[in-house]
């Protein structure tokens, strides 16, 4: 599960304060290439699933607690991963961070 550990580390490296603001918890490997965790942000509450594609970019999927897919972001690069999730889960433009 080295890949899943790397995905989690990359998300945290993008900004620990952002990750904490999501209320991220219940981090779990879905499979060798997919990390799933629960969030309780201002804009979205549910699960975030991050999959490493064969093209070495990520697919980020927001999933409601009932299993409904809300939004999917394709071709997300490592350096954009935390910001993409933050913009969908928590960020309010009026916050000047």
Beta strands, then each sheet from edge to edge (+ up, - down):
strand 1: 25-31
strand 2: 34-40
strand 3: 45-52
strand 4: 58-63
strand 5: 69-76
sheet 1: 1+ 2- 3+ 4- 5+
end
